[in-house]
Amino acid sequence: MKNTFIAISSAGTKADPSKVTRQQPFWDEHAAFIDQLVAERFIRMGGPLIDEAEIPHGALLIVSAEDENEVREKLKNDPWFEKGILKLESVSRWKIFIDARK
């Protein structure tokens, strides 16, 4: 049975604090990886956590997985995690009580 998880990451040591999300190193590789996980319906929603200048300081993903281990295993191959642009901080199971999209 699939569960909903929230994965929160912070900016890694190789993130460029002067650049917006799409200008970060390895953007194309990261975007292709994320697009594949969306196509697989693993990632349900997500995006960068940004400041007033649109500079990212991390990201939040809502994913569908069996367990926390599956989340960590899938995300570890993201080029941004591999290259130090993002650092995975936490993975938490999320029980949704309210969903105004329905």
Secondary structure, DSSP 8 states (H G I E B T S, - for coil): --EEEEEEEEE-TT--TTS-GGGSTTHHHHHHHHHHHHHTT-EEEEEEEE-TTS-EEEEEEEEEESSHHHHHHHHTT-HHHHTTSEEEEEEEE------TT-
